[in-house]
């Protein structure tokens, strides 16, 4: 806005100077006017001693208005020049202020994020940002959309970082991210699933998840075995915001399911009719009576999904774009 008004003023000044030069430039120079008039007078008058006095008189008549015009023009130019100078100073001041505000905002965002995330610097070369962690099962993951949006839990223990924060970290213009899922079974065995790219769509698209190539030893539960299990490109769902693809119902384990979140004890995830992964499922150590748990059903033992007691999801920058 400021830039636009300053630019308009500068443009008007340029137009004025051009116009002024054109108008006053076309006025005949004082000397030419004087000569012409003087010639006419010369022709009419008889030669004699009064000739030079007449010339002087004619020059006087001419030079007064010319001087006056020059003075007015000079003052106008000075006035416009001052305005132009003031506009440029104001423009520079506003631009500096705008840049300073942008830098302050950027720094605030960095400060905010650095105080609000858990970094793992020892694991696999370091530089990991933990976006989800489950251990003892103390923190409840049966939460509303609003809770999953802003995050919950404790960074020093169990937590969900929040969809908005995850989106802002993983969707930087200058960097790409990968995802690592670390799993621990109830009998203390470990497995992992790694994806070479990870990003989310924005809030208007319900944070649809996108993952690259899988590697690991826990299987690719995000994609599952069947097409309908594939959670890639699925929006996030909670019990109060249903985007799960069961519309109106899905048939699961001989049950008619309307809501995958409700079927998973009101936990939130990127469900797809409902799929084989739900790392936000109910922790089995504290809620053994429930049928579902933390699910990564491609990790199996003796043909059955392994019971998981702890999990973490972390992302790391892979390269600058
Ligand atoms: Ca549904």
py3Dmol code that shows the C-alpha trace and the ligand (Angstrom):
import py3Dmol

protein = """\
ATOM      1  CA  UNK A   1       0.000   0.000   0.000  1.00  0.00           C
ATOM      2  CA  UNK A   2       2.785   2.381   1.073  1.00  0.00           C
ATOM      3  CA  UNK A   3       4.892   1.295  -1.859  1.00  0.00           C
ATOM      4  CA  UNK A   4       1.949   1.857  -4.230  1.00  0.00           C
ATOM      5  CA  UNK A   5       1.195   5.424  -2.989  1.00  0.00           C
ATOM      6  CA  UNK A   6       4.891   6.385  -3.042  1.00  0.00           C
ATOM      7  CA  UNK A   7       5.230   5.043  -6.571  1.00  0.00           C
ATOM      8  CA  UNK A   8       2.119   7.010  -7.644  1.00  0.00           C
ATOM      9  CA  UNK A   9       3.561  10.256  -6.212  1.00  0.00           C
ATOM     10  CA  UNK A  10       6.895   9.685  -7.942  1.00  0.00           C
ATOM     11  CA  UNK A  11       5.061   8.998 -11.212  1.00  0.00           C
ATOM     12  CA  UNK A  12       3.008  12.225 -10.851  1.00  0.00           C
ATOM     13  CA  UNK A  13       6.200  14.189 -10.200  1.00  0.00           C
ATOM     14  CA  UNK A  14       7.797  12.802 -13.353  1.00  0.00           C
ATOM     15  CA  UNK A  15       4.643  13.681 -15.374  1.00  0.00           C
ATOM     16  CA  UNK A  16       4.728  17.232 -13.943  1.00  0.00           C
ATOM     17  CA  UNK A  17       8.410  17.751 -14.833  1.00  0.00           C
ATOM     18  CA  UNK A  18       7.802  16.456 -18.343  1.00  0.00           C
ATOM     19  CA  UNK A  19       4.785  18.739 -18.752  1.00  0.00           C
ATOM     20  CA  UNK A  20       6.579  21.727 -17.289  1.00  0.00           C
ATOM     21  CA  UNK A  21       9.587  21.263 -19.565  1.00  0.00           C
ATOM     22  CA  UNK A  22       7.288  20.890 -22.577  1.00  0.00           C
ATOM     23  CA  UNK A  23       5.200  24.004 -21.821  1.00  0.00           C
ATOM     24  CA  UNK A  24       7.998  26.310 -20.731  1.00  0.00           C
ATOM     25  CA  UNK A  25      10.454  24.832 -23.211  1.00  0.00           C
ATOM     26  CA  UNK A  26       8.153  25.827 -26.086  1.00  0.00           C
ATOM     27  CA  UNK A  27       8.071  29.461 -24.979  1.00  0.00           C
ATOM     28  CA  UNK A  28      10.458  31.386 -27.161  1.00  0.00           C
ATOM     29  CA  UNK A  29      13.630  32.469 -25.432  1.00  0.00           C
ATOM     30  CA  UNK A  30      13.606  36.054 -24.170  1.00  0.00           C
ATOM     31  CA  UNK A  31      16.358  37.159 -26.574  1.00  0.00           C
ATOM     32  CA  UNK A  32      14.404  35.976 -29.657  1.00  0.00           C
ATOM     33  CA  UNK A  33      11.235  37.849 -28.630  1.00  0.00           C
ATOM     34  CA  UNK A  34      13.202  40.975 -27.915  1.00  0.00           C
ATOM     35  CA  UNK A  35      14.939  40.887 -31.308  1.00  0.00           C
ATOM     36  CA  UNK A  36      11.699  40.423 -33.192  1.00  0.00           C
ATOM     37  CA  UNK A  37       9.964  43.303 -31.469  1.00  0.00           C
ATOM     38  CA  UNK A  38      13.025  45.435 -31.775  1.00  0.00           C
ATOM     39  CA  UNK A  39      13.217  44.853 -35.553  1.00  0.00           C
ATOM     40  CA  UNK A  40       9.604  45.944 -35.996  1.00  0.00           C
ATOM     41  CA  UNK A  41      10.191  49.089 -33.956  1.00  0.00           C
ATOM     42  CA  UNK A  42      13.378  49.746 -35.867  1.00  0.00           C
ATOM     43  CA  UNK A  43      11.550  49.611 -39.171  1.00  0.00           C
ATOM     44  CA  UNK A  44       8.833  52.030 -38.055  1.00  0.00           C
ATOM     45  CA  UNK A  45      11.047  54.532 -36.389  1.00  0.00           C
ATOM     46  CA  UNK A  46      13.285  56.911 -38.135  1.00  0.00           C
ATOM     47  CA  UNK A  47      16.982  56.280 -37.649  1.00  0.00           C
ATOM     48  CA  UNK A  48      18.554  58.501 -35.075  1.00  0.00           C
ATOM     49  CA  UNK A  49      19.903  58.844 -31.581  1.00  0.00           C
ATOM     50  CA  UNK A  50      16.678  57.525 -29.959  1.00  0.00           C
ATOM     51  CA  UNK A  51      17.187  54.062 -31.560  1.00  0.00           C
ATOM     52  CA  UNK A  52      19.314  52.553 -28.757  1.00  0.00           C
ATOM     53  CA  UNK A  53      17.020  54.028 -26.080  1.00  0.00           C
ATOM     54  CA  UNK A  54      14.016  52.359 -27.781  1.00  0.00           C
ATOM     55  CA  UNK A  55      15.825  48.995 -27.870  1.00  0.00           C
ATOM     56  CA  UNK A  56      16.608  49.290 -24.182  1.00  0.00           C
ATOM     57  CA  UNK A  57      12.951  50.084 -23.462  1.00  0.00           C
ATOM     58  CA  UNK A  58      11.740  47.075 -25.446  1.00  0.00           C
ATOM     59  CA  UNK A  59      14.220  44.765 -23.690  1.00  0.00           C
ATOM     60  CA  UNK A  60      12.945  46.032 -20.352  1.00  0.00           C
ATOM     61  CA  UNK A  61       9.372  45.172 -21.309  1.00  0.00           C
ATOM     62  CA  UNK A  62      10.516  41.661 -22.315  1.00  0.00           C
ATOM     63  CA  UNK A  63      12.947  40.662 -19.617  1.00  0.00           C
ATOM     64  CA  UNK A  64      10.660  41.365 -16.642  1.00  0.00           C
ATOM     65  CA  UNK A  65       8.053  38.675 -17.463  1.00  0.00           C
ATOM     66  CA  UNK A  66      10.763  36.216 -18.562  1.00  0.00           C
ATOM     67  CA  UNK A  67      12.597  36.557 -15.277  1.00  0.00           C
ATOM     68  CA  UNK A  68       9.324  36.153 -13.490  1.00  0.00           C
ATOM     69  CA  UNK A  69       8.518  32.998 -15.450  1.00  0.00           C
ATOM     70  CA  UNK A  70      11.943  31.571 -14.700  1.00  0.00           C
ATOM     71  CA  UNK A  71      11.515  32.352 -10.999  1.00  0.00           C
ATOM     72  CA  UNK A  72       8.085  30.691 -10.858  1.00  0.00           C
ATOM     73  CA  UNK A  73       9.412  27.682 -12.726  1.00  0.00           C
ATOM     74  CA  UNK A  74      12.408  27.449 -10.421  1.00  0.00           C
ATOM     75  CA  UNK A  75      10.227  27.637  -7.306  1.00  0.00           C
ATOM     76  CA  UNK A  76       7.828  25.051  -8.701  1.00  0.00           C
ATOM     77  CA  UNK A  77      10.713  22.734  -9.472  1.00  0.00           C
ATOM     78  CA  UNK A  78      12.159  23.180  -5.997  1.00  0.00           C
ATOM     79  CA  UNK A  79       8.757  22.528  -4.473  1.00  0.00           C
ATOM     80  CA  UNK A  80       8.246  19.356  -6.507  1.00  0.00           C
ATOM     81  CA  UNK A  81      11.819  18.267  -5.864  1.00  0.00           C
ATOM     82  CA  UNK A  82      11.261  18.610  -2.117  1.00  0.00           C
ATOM     83  CA  UNK A  83       8.082  16.535  -2.414  1.00  0.00           C
ATOM     84  CA  UNK A  84       9.905  13.885  -4.408  1.00  0.00           C
ATOM     85  CA  UNK A  85      12.731  13.820  -1.888  1.00  0.00           C
ATOM     86  CA  UNK A  86      10.269  13.508   1.017  1.00  0.00           C
ATOM     87  CA  UNK A  87       8.440  10.689  -0.783  1.00  0.00           C
ATOM     88  CA  UNK A  88      11.678   8.794  -1.308  1.00  0.00           C
ATOM     89  CA  UNK A  89      12.697   9.223   2.336  1.00  0.00           C
ATOM     90  CA  UNK A  90       9.248   8.058   3.481  1.00  0.00           C
ATOM     91  CA  UNK A  91       9.363   5.105   1.080  1.00  0.00           C
ATOM     92  CA  UNK A  92      12.817   4.057   2.344  1.00  0.00           C
ATOM     93  CA  UNK A  93      11.665   4.387   5.968  1.00  0.00           C
ATOM     94  CA  UNK A  94       8.536   2.269   5.374  1.00  0.00           C
ATOM     95  CA  UNK A  95      10.477  -0.373   3.437  1.00  0.00           C
ATOM     96  CA  UNK A  96      13.014  -0.657   6.261  1.00  0.00           C
ATOM     97  CA  UNK A  97      10.182  -0.984   8.783  1.00  0.00           C
ATOM     98  CA  UNK A  98       8.456  -3.659   6.670  1.00  0.00           C
ATOM     99  CA  UNK A  99      11.674  -5.715   6.340  1.00  0.00           C
ATOM    100  CA  UNK A 100      12.408  -5.351  10.067  1.00  0.00           C
ATOM    101  CA  UNK A 101       8.876  -6.574  10.937  1.00  0.00           C
ATOM    102  CA  UNK A 102       9.251  -9.562   8.581  1.00  0.00           C
ATOM    103  CA  UNK A 103      12.591 -10.511  10.159  1.00  0.00           C
ATOM    104  CA  UNK A 104      11.108 -10.164  13.665  1.00  0.00           C
ATOM    105  CA  UNK A 105       8.187 -12.428  12.688  1.00  0.00           C
ATOM    106  CA  UNK A 106      10.567 -15.000  11.193  1.00  0.00           C
ATOM    107  CA  UNK A 107      12.740 -14.969  14.325  1.00  0.00           C
ATOM    108  CA  UNK A 108       9.656 -15.320  16.552  1.00  0.00           C
ATOM    109  CA  UNK A 109       8.555 -18.380  14.558  1.00  0.00           C
ATOM    110  CA  UNK A 110      12.007 -19.957  14.911  1.00  0.00           C
ATOM    111  CA  UNK A 111      12.096 -19.184  18.656  1.00  0.00           C
ATOM    112  CA  UNK A 112       8.604 -20.583  19.064  1.00  0.00           C
ATOM    113  CA  UNK A 113       9.392 -23.802  17.206  1.00  0.00           C
ATOM    114  CA  UNK A 114      12.750 -24.321  18.929  1.00  0.00           C
ATOM    115  CA  UNK A 115      11.021 -24.103  22.323  1.00  0.00           C
ATOM    116  CA  UNK A 116       8.147 -26.332  21.292  1.00  0.00           C
ATOM    117  CA  UNK A 117       9.783 -29.413  19.778  1.00  0.00           C
ATOM    118  CA  UNK A 118      11.864 -32.334  20.975  1.00  0.00           C
ATOM    119  CA  UNK A 119      15.085 -32.853  19.029  1.00  0.00           C
ATOM    120  CA  UNK A 120      17.020 -36.126  18.964  1.00  0.00           C
ATOM    121  CA  UNK A 121      20.659 -35.457  18.154  1.00  0.00           C
ATOM    122  CA  UNK A 122      22.081 -38.883  19.021  1.00  0.00           C
ATOM    123  CA  UNK A 123      19.819 -41.102  16.904  1.00  0.00           C
ATOM    124  CA  UNK A 124      21.005 -42.047  13.386  1.00  0.00           C
ATOM    125  CA  UNK A 125      23.149 -38.979  12.742  1.00  0.00           C
ATOM    126  CA  UNK A 126      20.938 -36.571  14.696  1.00  0.00           C
ATOM    127  CA  UNK A 127      18.718 -33.732  13.550  1.00  0.00           C
ATOM    128  CA  UNK A 128      15.439 -35.546  14.229  1.00  0.00           C
ATOM    129  CA  UNK A 129      12.288 -33.753  15.349  1.00  0.00           C
ATOM    130  CA  UNK A 130      10.005 -36.062  17.312  1.00  0.00           C
ATOM    131  CA  UNK A 131       6.353 -35.566  16.306  1.00  0.00           C
ATOM    132  CA  UNK A 132       4.786 -38.364  18.397  1.00  0.00           C
ATOM    133  CA  UNK A 133       5.895 -40.524  21.311  1.00  0.00           C
ATOM    134  CA  UNK A 134       4.232 -43.272  23.354  1.00  0.00           C
ATOM    135  CA  UNK A 135       5.883 -45.103  26.227  1.00  0.00           C
ATOM    136  CA  UNK A 136       4.069 -45.871  29.495  1.00  0.00           C
ATOM    137  CA  UNK A 137       0.562 -45.095  28.287  1.00  0.00           C
ATOM    138  CA  UNK A 138      -0.003 -42.309  30.796  1.00  0.00           C
ATOM    139  CA  UNK A 139      -1.127 -39.680  28.303  1.00  0.00           C
ATOM    140  CA  UNK A 140      -4.580 -40.315  26.819  1.00  0.00           C
ATOM    141  CA  UNK A 141      -4.807 -40.219  23.028  1.00  0.00           C
ATOM    142  CA  UNK A 142      -8.604 -40.253  22.984  1.00  0.00           C
ATOM    143  CA  UNK A 143      -8.883 -36.662  21.893  1.00  0.00           C
ATOM    144  CA  UNK A 144     -10.923 -34.209  19.839  1.00  0.00           C
ATOM    145  CA  UNK A 145      -9.951 -32.699  16.500  1.00  0.00           C
ATOM    146  CA  UNK A 146      -8.985 -29.499  18.300  1.00  0.00           C
ATOM    147  CA  UNK A 147      -6.521 -31.391  20.547  1.00  0.00           C
ATOM    148  CA  UNK A 148      -4.944 -33.197  17.596  1.00  0.00           C
ATOM    149  CA  UNK A 149      -4.716 -29.866  15.800  1.00  0.00           C
ATOM    150  CA  UNK A 150      -2.733 -28.067  18.523  1.00  0.00           C
ATOM    151  CA  UNK A 151      -1.030 -31.047  20.175  1.00  0.00           C
ATOM    152  CA  UNK A 152      -1.097 -32.479  23.692  1.00  0.00           C
ATOM    153  CA  UNK A 153       1.017 -34.320  26.265  1.00  0.00           C
ATOM    154  CA  UNK A 154       4.457 -33.506  27.568  1.00  0.00           C
ATOM    155  CA  UNK A 155       7.594 -33.128  25.429  1.00  0.00           C
ATOM    156  CA  UNK A 156       9.619 -34.840  28.166  1.00  0.00           C
ATOM    157  CA  UNK A 157       7.316 -37.882  28.095  1.00  0.00           C
ATOM    158  CA  UNK A 158       4.459 -38.869  25.808  1.00  0.00           C
ATOM    159  CA  UNK A 159       2.949 -36.422  23.366  1.00  0.00           C
ATOM    160  CA  UNK A 160       1.405 -35.612  20.003  1.00  0.00           C
ATOM    161  CA  UNK A 161       3.126 -32.530  18.586  1.00  0.00           C
ATOM    162  CA  UNK A 162       0.029 -31.248  16.778  1.00  0.00           C
ATOM    163  CA  UNK A 163      -0.968 -31.229  13.124  1.00  0.00           C
ATOM    164  CA  UNK A 164      -0.371 -27.512  12.677  1.00  0.00           C
ATOM    165  CA  UNK A 165       3.194 -27.661  14.015  1.00  0.00           C
ATOM    166  CA  UNK A 166       3.996 -30.813  12.054  1.00  0.00           C
ATOM    167  CA  UNK A 167       2.651 -29.133   8.917  1.00  0.00           C
ATOM    168  CA  UNK A 168       4.760 -25.992   9.471  1.00  0.00           C
ATOM    169  CA  UNK A 169       7.939 -27.981  10.085  1.00  0.00           C
ATOM    170  CA  UNK A 170       7.533 -30.491   7.256  1.00  0.00           C
ATOM    171  CA  UNK A 171       6.254 -28.049   4.640  1.00  0.00           C
ATOM    172  CA  UNK A 172       9.186 -25.643   4.457  1.00  0.00           C
ATOM    173  CA  UNK A 173       9.779 -24.225   0.991  1.00  0.00           C
ATOM    174  CA  UNK A 174      13.508 -24.871   1.107  1.00  0.00           C
ATOM    175  CA  UNK A 175      13.635 -28.388   2.575  1.00  0.00           C
ATOM    176  CA  UNK A 176      12.224 -31.905   2.298  1.00  0.00           C
ATOM    177  CA  UNK A 177      11.676 -34.300   5.194  1.00  0.00           C
ATOM    178  CA  UNK A 178      11.721 -38.049   5.830  1.00  0.00           C
ATOM    179  CA  UNK A 179       9.780 -40.038   8.451  1.00  0.00           C
ATOM    180  CA  UNK A 180      11.064 -42.727  10.794  1.00  0.00           C
ATOM    181  CA  UNK A 181       8.698 -44.925  12.826  1.00  0.00           C
ATOM    182  CA  UNK A 182      10.390 -46.778  15.701  1.00  0.00           C
ATOM    183  CA  UNK A 183       8.466 -49.629  17.359  1.00  0.00           C
ATOM    184  CA  UNK A 184       9.027 -51.694  20.493  1.00  0.00           C
ATOM    185  CA  UNK A 185       7.023 -54.818  21.284  1.00  0.00           C
ATOM    186  CA  UNK A 186       5.747 -55.940  24.669  1.00  0.00           C
ATOM    187  CA  UNK A 187       8.507 -58.579  24.703  1.00  0.00           C
ATOM    188  CA  UNK A 188      11.176 -55.930  24.024  1.00  0.00           C
ATOM    189  CA  UNK A 189      11.884 -56.530  20.362  1.00  0.00           C
ATOM    190  CA  UNK A 190      12.397 -53.619  18.000  1.00  0.00           C
ATOM    191  CA  UNK A 191      11.387 -52.852  14.448  1.00  0.00           C
ATOM    192  CA  UNK A 192      11.197 -49.793  12.258  1.00  0.00           C
ATOM    193  CA  UNK A 193       9.637 -48.353   9.135  1.00  0.00           C
ATOM    194  CA  UNK A 194      11.287 -45.502   7.265  1.00  0.00           C
ATOM    195  CA  UNK A 195       9.917 -43.324   4.451  1.00  0.00           C
ATOM    196  CA  UNK A 196      12.252 -41.230   2.332  1.00  0.00           C
ATOM    197  CA  UNK A 197       9.802 -38.349   2.072  1.00  0.00           C
ATOM    198  CA  UNK A 198       7.043 -37.002   4.296  1.00  0.00           C
ATOM    199  CA  UNK A 199       4.725 -34.032   3.961  1.00  0.00           C
ATOM    200  CA  UNK A 200       1.205 -33.001   4.828  1.00  0.00           C
ATOM    201  CA  UNK A 201      -1.395 -31.019   2.920  1.00  0.00           C
ATOM    202  CA  UNK A 202      -2.728 -27.949   4.724  1.00  0.00           C
ATOM    203  CA  UNK A 203      -5.557 -27.625   7.215  1.00  0.00           C
ATOM    204  CA  UNK A 204      -8.137 -26.940   4.474  1.00  0.00           C
ATOM    205  CA  UNK A 205      -7.303 -30.425   3.109  1.00  0.00           C
ATOM    206  CA  UNK A 206      -7.453 -32.001   6.597  1.00  0.00           C
ATOM    207  CA  UNK A 207      -3.674 -32.582   6.604  1.00  0.00           C
ATOM    208  CA  UNK A 208      -3.657 -35.416   4.051  1.00  0.00           C
ATOM    209  CA  UNK A 209      -0.482 -37.456   4.516  1.00  0.00           C
ATOM    210  CA  UNK A 210       2.074 -38.128   1.756  1.00  0.00           C
ATOM    211  CA  UNK A 211       4.941 -40.579   2.077  1.00  0.00           C
ATOM    212  CA  UNK A 212       7.764 -41.660  -0.190  1.00  0.00           C
ATOM    213  CA  UNK A 213       9.503 -45.014  -0.543  1.00  0.00           C
ATOM    214  CA  UNK A 214       9.405 -47.434   2.394  1.00  0.00           C
ATOM    215  CA  UNK A 215      12.363 -49.259   3.922  1.00  0.00           C
ATOM    216  CA  UNK A 216      12.608 -51.180   7.209  1.00  0.00           C
ATOM    217  CA  UNK A 217      11.721 -54.457   8.904  1.00  0.00           C
ATOM    218  CA  UNK A 218       8.260 -53.687  10.301  1.00  0.00           C
ATOM    219  CA  UNK A 219       6.474 -53.679   6.937  1.00  0.00           C
ATOM    220  CA  UNK A 220       4.701 -50.795   5.251  1.00  0.00           C
ATOM    221  CA  UNK A 221       1.541 -50.567   7.350  1.00  0.00           C
ATOM    222  CA  UNK A 222       0.747 -47.108   5.984  1.00  0.00           C
ATOM    223  CA  UNK A 223       0.131 -48.705   2.574  1.00  0.00           C
ATOM    224  CA  UNK A 224      -1.011 -52.110   3.877  1.00  0.00           C
ATOM    225  CA  UNK A 225      -1.676 -55.094   1.631  1.00  0.00           C
ATOM    226  CA  UNK A 226      -4.904 -54.121  -0.111  1.00  0.00           C
ATOM    227  CA  UNK A 227      -5.806 -50.989  -2.009  1.00  0.00           C
ATOM    228  CA  UNK A 228      -8.500 -50.027   0.512  1.00  0.00           C
ATOM    229  CA  UNK A 229      -5.963 -50.264   3.379  1.00  0.00           C
ATOM    230  CA  UNK A 230      -3.716 -47.628   1.807  1.00  0.00           C
ATOM    231  CA  UNK A 231      -3.594 -44.578   4.077  1.00  0.00           C
ATOM    232  CA  UNK A 232      -1.360 -42.527   1.770  1.00  0.00           C
ATOM    233  CA  UNK A 233      -3.235 -39.353   0.706  1.00  0.00           C
ATOM    234  CA  UNK A 234      -5.784 -39.932   3.474  1.00  0.00           C
ATOM    235  CA  UNK A 235      -7.007 -36.942   5.500  1.00  0.00           C
ATOM    236  CA  UNK A 236      -6.717 -36.957   9.292  1.00  0.00           C
ATOM    237  CA  UNK A 237      -9.811 -38.074  11.237  1.00  0.00           C
ATOM    238  CA  UNK A 238     -11.017 -37.873  14.814  1.00  0.00           C
ATOM    239  CA  UNK A 239     -14.303 -39.003  16.351  1.00  0.00           C
ATOM    240  CA  UNK A 240     -15.673 -35.467  15.933  1.00  0.00           C
ATOM    241  CA  UNK A 241     -14.253 -34.874  12.422  1.00  0.00           C
ATOM    242  CA  UNK A 242     -14.860 -37.906  10.212  1.00  0.00           C
ATOM    243  CA  UNK A 243     -12.771 -38.159   7.011  1.00  0.00           C
ATOM    244  CA  UNK A 244     -12.136 -41.901   7.216  1.00  0.00           C
ATOM    245  CA  UNK A 245     -13.539 -43.130   3.899  1.00  0.00           C
ATOM    246  CA  UNK A 246     -16.246 -45.228   5.579  1.00  0.00           C
ATOM    247  CA  UNK A 247     -19.162 -43.473   4.025  1.00  0.00           C
ATOM    248  CA  UNK A 248     -21.614 -44.567   5.133  1.00  0.00           C
ATOM    249  CA  UNK A 249     -20.053 -47.801   6.510  1.00  0.00           C
ATOM    250  CA  UNK A 250     -17.088 -50.184   6.232  1.00  0.00           C
ATOM    251  CA  UNK A 251     -17.072 -53.873   7.022  1.00  0.00           C
ATOM    252  CA  UNK A 252     -14.254 -54.708   9.440  1.00  0.00           C
ATOM    253  CA  UNK A 253     -13.778 -57.946  11.359  1.00  0.00           C
ATOM    254  CA  UNK A 254     -17.419 -58.820  10.667  1.00  0.00           C
ATOM    255  CA  UNK A 255     -18.490 -55.449  12.058  1.00  0.00           C
ATOM    256  CA  UNK A 256     -20.227 -52.570  10.332  1.00  0.00           C
ATOM    257  CA  UNK A 257     -18.080 -49.497  11.058  1.00  0.00           C
ATOM    258  CA  UNK A 258     -19.282 -45.949  10.512  1.00  0.00           C
ATOM    259  CA  UNK A 259     -16.354 -44.238  12.190  1.00  0.00           C
ATOM    260  CA  UNK A 260     -12.811 -45.637  12.314  1.00  0.00           C
ATOM    261  CA  UNK A 261     -12.001 -43.242  15.153  1.00  0.00           C
ATOM    262  CA  UNK A 262     -14.901 -44.553  17.234  1.00  0.00           C
ATOM    263  CA  UNK A 263     -13.888 -48.113  16.272  1.00  0.00           C
ATOM    264  CA  UNK A 264     -10.398 -47.267  17.628  1.00  0.00           C
ATOM    265  CA  UNK A 265     -11.687 -45.913  20.957  1.00  0.00           C
ATOM    266  CA  UNK A 266     -11.950 -42.294  19.767  1.00  0.00           C
ATOM    267  CA  UNK A 267      -8.314 -41.868  18.768  1.00  0.00           C
ATOM    268  CA  UNK A 268      -7.170 -39.755  15.806  1.00  0.00           C
ATOM    269  CA  UNK A 269      -5.260 -40.928  12.729  1.00  0.00           C
ATOM    270  CA  UNK A 270      -5.041 -40.882   8.934  1.00  0.00           C
ATOM    271  CA  UNK A 271      -7.679 -43.626   8.666  1.00  0.00           C
ATOM    272  CA  UNK A 272      -8.604 -45.204   5.352  1.00  0.00           C
ATOM    273  CA  UNK A 273     -11.437 -47.689   5.836  1.00  0.00           C
ATOM    274  CA  UNK A 274      -9.699 -47.962   8.504  1.00  0.00           C
ATOM    275  CA  UNK A 275      -6.294 -49.379   7.442  1.00  0.00           C
ATOM    276  CA  UNK A 276      -3.518 -51.310   9.203  1.00  0.00           C
ATOM    277  CA  UNK A 277      -1.737 -48.496  11.058  1.00  0.00           C
ATOM    278  CA  UNK A 278      -2.815 -46.429  14.040  1.00  0.00           C
ATOM    279  CA  UNK A 279       0.121 -45.372  16.176  1.00  0.00           C
ATOM    280  CA  UNK A 280      -2.229 -43.199  18.245  1.00  0.00           C
ATOM    281  CA  UNK A 281      -4.311 -46.239  19.280  1.00  0.00           C
ATOM    282  CA  UNK A 282      -5.047 -47.086  22.881  1.00  0.00           C
ATOM    283  CA  UNK A 283      -1.982 -48.154  24.856  1.00  0.00           C
ATOM    284  CA  UNK A 284      -2.386 -51.857  25.699  1.00  0.00           C
ATOM    285  CA  UNK A 285      -0.517 -51.683  29.012  1.00  0.00           C
ATOM    286  CA  UNK A 286      -3.147 -49.508  30.616  1.00  0.00           C
ATOM    287  CA  UNK A 287      -6.277 -50.505  28.704  1.00  0.00           C
ATOM    288  CA  UNK A 288      -5.951 -54.247  28.117  1.00  0.00           C
ATOM    289  CA  UNK A 289      -9.687 -54.815  28.063  1.00  0.00           C
ATOM    290  CA  UNK A 290      -9.999 -52.960  24.775  1.00  0.00           C
ATOM    291  CA  UNK A 291      -9.648 -54.837  21.491  1.00  0.00           C
ATOM    292  CA  UNK A 292      -7.538 -52.356  19.550  1.00  0.00           C
ATOM    293  CA  UNK A 293      -4.141 -51.052  20.533  1.00  0.00           C
ATOM    294  CA  UNK A 294      -1.213 -49.220  19.001  1.00  0.00           C
ATOM    295  CA  UNK A 295      -1.410 -50.769  15.543  1.00  0.00           C
ATOM    296  CA  UNK A 296       1.247 -51.527  12.951  1.00  0.00           C
ATOM    297  CA  UNK A 297      -0.296 -54.694  11.604  1.00  0.00           C
ATOM    298  CA  UNK A 298       2.385 -55.458   9.003  1.00  0.00           C
ATOM    299  CA  UNK A 299       4.767 -56.239  11.887  1.00  0.00           C
ATOM    300  CA  UNK A 300       3.752 -59.799  12.670  1.00  0.00           C
ATOM    301  CA  UNK A 301       4.880 -62.756  14.765  1.00  0.00           C
ATOM    302  CA  UNK A 302       3.481 -66.222  14.048  1.00  0.00           C
ATOM    303  CA  UNK A 303       1.024 -64.677  11.639  1.00  0.00           C
ATOM    304  CA  UNK A 304      -0.401 -62.224  14.200  1.00  0.00           C
ATOM    305  CA  UNK A 305       0.244 -58.503  14.646  1.00  0.00           C
ATOM    306  CA  UNK A 306       2.912 -57.837  17.281  1.00  0.00           C
ATOM    307  CA  UNK A 307       1.655 -56.150  20.450  1.00  0.00           C
ATOM    308  CA  UNK A 308       3.345 -52.769  20.682  1.00  0.00           C
ATOM    309  CA  UNK A 309       4.203 -51.049  23.940  1.00  0.00           C
ATOM    310  CA  UNK A 310       6.127 -48.033  22.753  1.00  0.00           C
ATOM    311  CA  UNK A 311       6.487 -46.055  19.557  1.00  0.00           C
ATOM    312  CA  UNK A 312       7.920 -42.813  18.283  1.00  0.00           C
ATOM    313  CA  UNK A 313       7.511 -40.933  15.020  1.00  0.00           C
ATOM    314  CA  UNK A 314      10.283 -38.551  14.026  1.00  0.00           C
ATOM    315  CA  UNK A 315      11.098 -36.507  10.949  1.00  0.00           C
ATOM    316  CA  UNK A 316      14.382 -35.180   9.603  1.00  0.00           C
ATOM    317  CA  UNK A 317      15.375 -32.831   6.821  1.00  0.00           C
ATOM    318  CA  UNK A 318      16.687 -34.812   3.851  1.00  0.00           C
ATOM    319  CA  UNK A 319      18.022 -32.045   1.565  1.00  0.00           C
ATOM    320  CA  UNK A 320      17.590 -28.424   0.609  1.00  0.00           C
ATOM    321  CA  UNK A 321      15.360 -27.884  -2.397  1.00  0.00           C
TER     322      UNK A 321
END
"""
ligand_1 = """\
1
CA
Ca -17.001 -42.381 8.403
"""
view = py3Dmol.view(width=600, height=400)
view.addModel(protein, "pdb")
view.setStyle({"model": 0}, {"cartoon": {"style": "trace"}})
view.addModel(ligand_1, "xyz")
view.setStyle({"model": 1}, {"stick": {}})
view.zoomTo()
view.show()
